Each structure stands twice: as structure tokens, then as C-alpha cells.
Amino acid sequence: MQVSAVNGSPRKGGNTEKMLNTVLTVCQQAGLTTELYQAGGAGSARLPGKLTR
């Protein structure tokens, strides 16, 4: 199973990203595949970048 998270916050490395990374870490420990998409911030009008954890 795969879990995807989307961060719409414009602050890269901010509290929202930290929270999402905490959740994704727990999912990984449970044996799931995870992805974090950064949709907010500079260049967000383009397709979001895919960050695979």
C-alpha cells in the first residue's frame, strides 16, 4: 500500500512539512511506501515536485 501526502504550505521545512514527515515515518515503519508532494511555495503554479521518501 502507498500513502501520499500533499504539503500546500508555502514554507518549505515549516511545521506542516514536519508534521507530514512524522506521519509518513510512522507509515514507513508499518511497512508502507510513502511519498510527499510539495505543492505550495515558489513555482507552485507548475506541477508539484515529487519527493520520494
Gaussian input, Z-matrix of N, CA and C with variables (Angstrom, degrees):
# hf/3-21g

backbone

0 1
 N
 C     1     B1
 C     2     B2     1     A1
 N     3     B3     2     A2     1     D1
 C     4     B4     3     A3     2     D2
 C     5     B5     4     A4     3     D3
 N     6     B6     5     A5     4     D4
 C     7     B7     6     A6     5     D5
 C     8     B8     7     A7     6     D6
 N     9     B9     8     A8     7     D7
 C    10    B10     9     A9     8     D8
 C    11    B11    10    A10     9     D9
 N    12    B12    11    A11    10    D10
 C    13    B13    12    A12    11    D11
 C    14    B14    13    A13    12    D12
 N    15    B15    14    A14    13    D13
 C    16    B16    15    A15    14    D14
 C    17    B17    16    A16    15    D15
 N    18    B18    17    A17    16    D16
 C    19    B19    18    A18    17    D17
 C    20    B20    19    A19    18    D18
 N    21    B21    20    A20    19    D19
 C    22    B22    21    A21    20    D20
 C    23    B23    22    A22    21    D21
 N    24    B24    23    A23    22    D22
 C    25    B25    24    A24    23    D23
 C    26    B26    25    A25    24    D24
 N    27    B27    26    A26    25    D25
 C    28    B28    27    A27    26    D26
 C    29    B29    28    A28    27    D27
 N    30    B30    29    A29    28    D28
 C    31    B31    30    A30    29    D29
 C    32    B32    31    A31    30    D30
 N    33    B33    32    A32    31    D31
 C    34    B34    33    A33    32    D32
 C    35    B35    34    A34    33    D33
 N    36    B36    35    A35    34    D34
 C    37    B37    36    A36    35    D35
 C    38    B38    37    A37    36    D36
 N    39    B39    38    A38    37    D37
 C    40    B40    39    A39    38    D38
 C    41    B41    40    A40    39    D39
 N    42    B42    41    A41    40    D40
 C    43    B43    42    A42    41    D41
 C    44    B44    43    A43    42    D42
 N    45    B45    44    A44    43    D43
 C    46    B46    45    A45    44    D44
 C    47    B47    46    A46    45    D45
 N    48    B48    47    A47    46    D46
 C    49    B49    48    A48    47    D47
 C    50    B50    49    A49    48    D48
 N    51    B51    50    A50    49    D49
 C    52    B52    51    A51    50    D50
 C    53    B53    52    A52    51    D51
 N    54    B54    53    A53    52    D52
 C    55    B55    54    A54    53    D53
 C    56    B56    55    A55    54    D54
 N    57    B57    56    A56    55    D55
 C    58    B58    57    A57    56    D56
 C    59    B59    58    A58    57    D57
 N    60    B60    59    A59    58    D58
 C    61    B61    60    A60    59    D59
 C    62    B62    61    A61    60    D60
 N    63    B63    62    A62    61    D61
 C    64    B64    63    A63    62    D62
 C    65    B65    64    A64    63    D63
 N    66    B66    65    A65    64    D64
 C    67    B67    66    A66    65    D65
 C    68    B68    67    A67    66    D66
 N    69    B69    68    A68    67    D67
 C    70    B70    69    A69    68    D68
 C    71    B71    70    A70    69    D69
 N    72    B72    71    A71    70    D70
 C    73    B73    72    A72    71    D71
 C    74    B74    73    A73    72    D72
 N    75    B75    74    A74    73    D73
 C    76    B76    75    A75    74    D74
 C    77    B77    76    A76    75    D75
 N    78    B78    77    A77    76    D76
 C    79    B79    78    A78    77    D77
 C    80    B80    79    A79    78    D78
 N    81    B81    80    A80    79    D79
 C    82    B82    81    A81    80    D80
 C    83    B83    82    A82    81    D81
 N    84    B84    83    A83    82    D82
 C    85    B85    84    A84    83    D83
 C    86    B86    85    A85    84    D84
 N    87    B87    86    A86    85    D85
 C    88    B88    87    A87    86    D86
 C    89    B89    88    A88    87    D87
 N    90    B90    89    A89    88    D88
 C    91    B91    90    A90    89    D89
 C    92    B92    91    A91    90    D90
 N    93    B93    92    A92    91    D91
 C    94    B94    93    A93    92    D92
 C    95    B95    94    A94    93    D93
 N    96    B96    95    A95    94    D94
 C    97    B97    96    A96    95    D95
 C    98    B98    97    A97    96    D96
 N    99    B99    98    A98    97    D97
 C   100   B100    99    A99    98    D98
 C   101   B101   100   A100    99    D99
 N   102   B102   101   A101   100   D100
 C   103   B103   102   A102   101   D101
 C   104   B104   103   A103   102   D102
 N   105   B105   104   A104   103   D103
 C   106   B106   105   A105   104   D104
 C   107   B107   106   A106   105   D105
 N   108   B108   107   A107   106   D106
 C   109   B109   108   A108   107   D107
 C   110   B110   109   A109   108   D108
 N   111   B111   110   A110   109   D109
 C   112   B112   111   A111   110   D110
 C   113   B113   112   A112   111   D111
 N   114   B114   113   A113   112   D112
 C   115   B115   114   A114   113   D113
 C   116   B116   115   A115   114   D114
 N   117   B117   116   A116   115   D115
 C   118   B118   117   A117   116   D116
 C   119   B119   118   A118   117   D117
 N   120   B120   119   A119   118   D118
 C   121   B121   120   A120   119   D119
 C   122   B122   121   A121   120   D120
 N   123   B123   122   A122   121   D121
 C   124   B124   123   A123   122   D122
 C   125   B125   124   A124   123   D123
 N   126   B126   125   A125   124   D124
 C   127   B127   126   A126   125   D125
 C   128   B128   127   A127   126   D126
 N   129   B129   128   A128   127   D127
 C   130   B130   129   A129   128   D128
 C   131   B131   130   A130   129   D129
 N   132   B132   131   A131   130   D130
 C   133   B133   132   A132   131   D131
 C   134   B134   133   A133   132   D132
 N   135   B135   134   A134   133   D133
 C   136   B136   135   A135   134   D134
 C   137   B137   136   A136   135   D135
 N   138   B138   137   A137   136   D136
 C   139   B139   138   A138   137   D137
 C   140   B140   139   A139   138   D138
 N   141   B141   140   A140   139   D139
 C   142   B142   141   A141   140   D140
 C   143   B143   142   A142   141   D141
 N   144   B144   143   A143   142   D142
 C   145   B145   144   A144   143   D143
 C   146   B146   145   A145   144   D144
 N   147   B147   146   A146   145   D145
 C   148   B148   147   A147   146   D146
 C   149   B149   148   A148   147   D147
 N   150   B150   149   A149   148   D148
 C   151   B151   150   A150   149   D149
 C   152   B152   151   A151   150   D150
 N   153   B153   152   A152   151   D151
 C   154   B154   153   A153   152   D152
 C   155   B155   154   A154   153   D153
 N   156   B156   155   A155   154   D154
 C   157   B157   156   A156   155   D155
 C   158   B158   157   A157   156   D156

   B1=1.4384
   B2=1.5285
   B3=1.3107
   B4=1.4579
   B5=1.5205
   B6=1.3178
   B7=1.4568
   B8=1.5182
   B9=1.3408
   B10=1.4588
   B11=1.5197
   B12=1.3303
   B13=1.4595
   B14=1.5244
   B15=1.3263
   B16=1.4596
   B17=1.5254
   B18=1.3242
   B19=1.4535
   B20=1.5249
   B21=1.3216
   B22=1.4588
   B23=1.5185
   B24=1.3238
   B25=1.4617
   B26=1.5268
   B27=1.3290
   B28=1.4638
   B29=1.5298
   B30=1.3394
   B31=1.4678
   B32=1.5206
   B33=1.3176
   B34=1.4614
   B35=1.5214
   B36=1.3293
   B37=1.4498
   B38=1.5217
   B39=1.3340
   B40=1.4619
   B41=1.5215
   B42=1.3230
   B43=1.4626
   B44=1.5202
   B45=1.3328
   B46=1.4633
   B47=1.5157
   B48=1.3157
   B49=1.4592
   B50=1.5328
   B51=1.3306
   B52=1.4651
   B53=1.5282
   B54=1.3427
   B55=1.4606
   B56=1.5231
   B57=1.3327
   B58=1.4639
   B59=1.5256
   B60=1.3247
   B61=1.4612
   B62=1.5258
   B63=1.3344
   B64=1.4651
   B65=1.5281
   B66=1.3189
   B67=1.4688
   B68=1.5235
   B69=1.3268
   B70=1.4600
   B71=1.5240
   B72=1.3218
   B73=1.4635
   B74=1.5267
   B75=1.3190
   B76=1.4651
   B77=1.5348
   B78=1.3200
   B79=1.4712
   B80=1.5266
   B81=1.3297
   B82=1.4636
   B83=1.5205
   B84=1.3147
   B85=1.4576
   B86=1.5266
   B87=1.3383
   B88=1.4640
   B89=1.5331
   B90=1.3414
   B91=1.4597
   B92=1.5104
   B93=1.3241
   B94=1.4610
   B95=1.5228
   B96=1.3266
   B97=1.4542
   B98=1.5243
   B99=1.3366
   B100=1.4676
   B101=1.5185
   B102=1.3373
   B103=1.4621
   B104=1.5236
   B105=1.3161
   B106=1.4589
   B107=1.5181
   B108=1.3298
   B109=1.4545
   B110=1.5201
   B111=1.3291
   B112=1.4582
   B113=1.5272
   B114=1.3293
   B115=1.4636
   B116=1.5228
   B117=1.3158
   B118=1.4592
   B119=1.5170
   B120=1.3082
   B121=1.4651
   B122=1.5036
   B123=1.3154
   B124=1.4670
   B125=1.5137
   B126=1.2977
   B127=1.4639
   B128=1.5169
   B129=1.3353
   B130=1.4587
   B131=1.5239
   B132=1.3300
   B133=1.4525
   B134=1.5338
   B135=1.3304
   B136=1.4625
   B137=1.5182
   B138=1.2971
   B139=1.4610
   B140=1.5185
   B141=1.3449
   B142=1.4567
   B143=1.5157
   B144=1.3207
   B145=1.4555
   B146=1.5158
   B147=1.3058
   B148=1.4574
   B149=1.5220
   B150=1.3088
   B151=1.4600
   B152=1.5192
   B153=1.2960
   B154=1.4498
   B155=1.5174
   B156=1.3081
   B157=1.4667
   B158=1.5022
   A1=108.13
   A2=115.64
   A3=121.79
   A4=109.99
   A5=116.41
   A6=122.71
   A7=107.65
   A8=116.68
   A9=121.82
   A10=108.85
   A11=116.17
   A12=122.03
   A13=108.19
   A14=115.96
   A15=121.49
   A16=108.31
   A17=116.22
   A18=122.03
   A19=108.25
   A20=116.32
   A21=121.16
   A22=113.56
   A23=116.33
   A24=120.51
   A25=110.69
   A26=117.63
   A27=119.90
   A28=112.70
   A29=118.21
   A30=122.13
   A31=110.44
   A32=116.34
   A33=120.20
   A34=108.42
   A35=116.44
   A36=121.74
   A37=113.60
   A38=116.81
   A39=121.23
   A40=112.50
   A41=115.58
   A42=121.20
   A43=113.50
   A44=117.50
   A45=120.23
   A46=110.68
   A47=117.28
   A48=120.63
   A49=111.01
   A50=116.55
   A51=120.08
   A52=111.26
   A53=116.00
   A54=120.32
   A55=111.15
   A56=116.44
   A57=120.04
   A58=111.04
   A59=117.70
   A60=120.63
   A61=111.71
   A62=117.30
   A63=120.64
   A64=110.44
   A65=116.41
   A66=121.21
   A67=110.22
   A68=117.20
   A69=120.56
   A70=111.72
   A71=117.31
   A72=120.62
   A73=110.76
   A74=117.03
   A75=121.35
   A76=109.89
   A77=116.84
   A78=121.00
   A79=110.52
   A80=116.39
   A81=120.15
   A82=110.89
   A83=117.20
   A84=121.16
   A85=111.48
   A86=116.27
   A87=121.56
   A88=111.29
   A89=116.68
   A90=120.78
   A91=115.48
   A92=117.09
   A93=120.93
   A94=110.62
   A95=115.97
   A96=122.53
   A97=107.29
   A98=117.00
   A99=119.98
   A100=111.90
   A101=114.84
   A102=122.93
   A103=108.09
   A104=115.86
   A105=121.56
   A106=108.27
   A107=116.73
   A108=122.38
   A109=108.59
   A110=117.28
   A111=122.27
   A112=107.31
   A113=117.07
   A114=121.25
   A115=112.52
   A116=118.71
   A117=121.86
   A118=111.56
   A119=115.25
   A120=120.32
   A121=112.38
   A122=115.68
   A123=122.20
   A124=111.04
   A125=116.15
   A126=120.76
   A127=113.58
   A128=118.46
   A129=120.01
   A130=112.86
   A131=117.90
   A132=119.78
   A133=110.69
   A134=115.77
   A135=120.82
   A136=108.90
   A137=116.07
   A138=119.72
   A139=109.45
   A140=117.25
   A141=119.67
   A142=111.83
   A143=115.61
   A144=120.46
   A145=110.07
   A146=116.86
   A147=121.31
   A148=108.21
   A149=115.78
   A150=121.63
   A151=108.00
   A152=116.97
   A153=120.20
   A154=109.22
   A155=115.92
   A156=121.66
   A157=109.89
   D1=148.78
   D2=-179.15
   D3=-120.15
   D4=138.04
   D5=176.65
   D6=-115.86
   D7=126.92
   D8=178.24
   D9=-115.25
   D10=140.04
   D11=177.09
   D12=-124.51
   D13=141.87
   D14=179.35
   D15=-118.05
   D16=122.76
   D17=177.47
   D18=-101.85
   D19=109.83
   D20=179.08
   D21=-93.32
   D22=-0.32
   D23=-179.42
   D24=-70.57
   D25=139.12
   D26=178.28
   D27=-75.76
   D28=-9.25
   D29=-176.12
   D30=-96.61
   D31=94.71
   D32=177.68
   D33=-65.03
   D34=132.31
   D35=-177.87
   D36=82.07
   D37=7.97
   D38=-179.02
   D39=-82.15
   D40=-170.47
   D41=-176.29
   D42=-61.99
   D43=-38.38
   D44=179.79
   D45=-62.54
   D46=-44.91
   D47=179.35
   D48=-64.31
   D49=-40.55
   D50=178.21
   D51=-61.26
   D52=-43.16
   D53=179.17
   D54=-63.64
   D55=-45.30
   D56=179.36
   D57=-62.56
   D58=-40.65
   D59=178.07
   D60=-63.94
   D61=-35.59
   D62=176.73
   D63=-62.70
   D64=-46.28
   D65=178.86
   D66=-62.93
   D67=-44.46
   D68=-178.60
   D69=-66.14
   D70=-33.51
   D71=177.14
   D72=-63.99
   D73=-43.15
   D74=177.71
   D75=-63.16
   D76=-39.83
   D77=178.30
   D78=-63.55
   D79=-41.34
   D80=178.48
   D81=-64.17
   D82=-40.44
   D83=178.82
   D84=-63.39
   D85=-25.35
   D86=177.37
   D87=-86.29
   D88=2.47
   D89=176.46
   D90=91.29
   D91=14.80
   D92=-179.72
   D93=-94.79
   D94=154.49
   D95=173.95
   D96=-88.26
   D97=138.45
   D98=-177.30
   D99=-128.35
   D100=155.71
   D101=175.21
   D102=-142.50
   D103=143.92
   D104=174.63
   D105=-121.74
   D106=122.89
   D107=177.27
   D108=-103.79
   D109=127.79
   D110=176.39
   D111=-96.88
   D112=104.12
   D113=-176.88
   D114=-99.34
   D115=-21.81
   D116=-178.46
   D117=-94.77
   D118=167.67
   D119=176.56
   D120=98.38
   D121=-169.47
   D122=-178.02
   D123=-58.47
   D124=133.49
   D125=178.50
   D126=78.64
   D127=13.14
   D128=-176.16
   D129=-70.71
   D130=-10.17
   D131=176.33
   D132=-71.51
   D133=-20.02
   D134=176.38
   D135=-86.19
   D136=178.84
   D137=176.05
   D138=-63.07
   D139=141.00
   D140=-178.67
   D141=-66.31
   D142=146.59
   D143=176.33
   D144=-74.30
   D145=146.05
   D146=-178.81
   D147=-102.80
   D148=120.93
   D149=177.34
   D150=-110.90
   D151=110.92
   D152=-179.72
   D153=-92.21
   D154=129.13
   D155=-179.52
   D156=-93.72

